[in-house]
């Protein structure tokens, strides 16, 4: 378990982020400048509205401190590769989805440590572990920002190689994601069983609310229907692997996965059931 936590988990996340970066091009970042309005609405939905919705949810459901922090950590995470795939399945604006994922993932190195430190202090009080914002930022840079940057570099300077390795890398990322979720659940099985009812209800409610919040904000902003679908998915789908990794980095748990990781692990399963009806709706309209 120690080896999985200290080596396997960060390496797995780095590979997942590398698989994201290797599918990106410099043009994906330039696109932000030409689509400022749609990007701004998507960014506000993810960086501001998403954590606010999570805070309201944990307050309404009166979740235990560690579970509440886990919800907040999940809400600070960007969409990741999954949101791009789901946008494609929904026949949404994949280019916008990729641009949002790319930029928000890079920004997370700055936003996540600050917000994570605040949520730990707010919900856990005197029992809160010491959180080094600088240390967390450096760790996030090494396992998220740097792999994405390397992937982008490979895509742009060795396109043929990138095309060859991308399918295998994506498959490996999926397998690692499943293993991480399974290990997090197994490491906190009793806590998972004890809180499954209220935690599951909270996660599903939050997920549904976020999908509608993103869609509603985009609609009232007069964006195209494809852009609306994309912002809905980007707002409602988070990188649960990053949430699990954040929990481990914050608590430095050596005997097993931190309870803070449990919401992200459960969400890694429930989000597919929640988003499926939306995908059917999006594809038909």
SULWONOR-V946237 format. One line per field, one symbol per residue. ss: DSSP state (h for helix, s for strand, l for the rest). Layout:
BEGIN
ss: ???
END
This chain:
BEGIN
ss: lhhhhhhhhhhhhhhhhhhhhllllhhhhhhhhhlhhhhhhhhhhhhhhhhhhhhhhhhhllllhhhhhhhhhhhlllllhhhhhhhhhllllhhhhhhhhhhhhhhhhhhhhhhhhhhhhhhhhhhlllllhhhhhhhhhhhhhhhhhhhhhhhhhlhhhhhhhhhhhhhhhhhhhhhhhhhhhhhlhhhhhhhhhhhhhhhhhhhhhhhhhhhhhhhhllllhhhhhhhhhhhhlllhhhhhhhhhhhhlllllllhhhhhhhhhhhhhhhhhhhhhhhhhhl
END
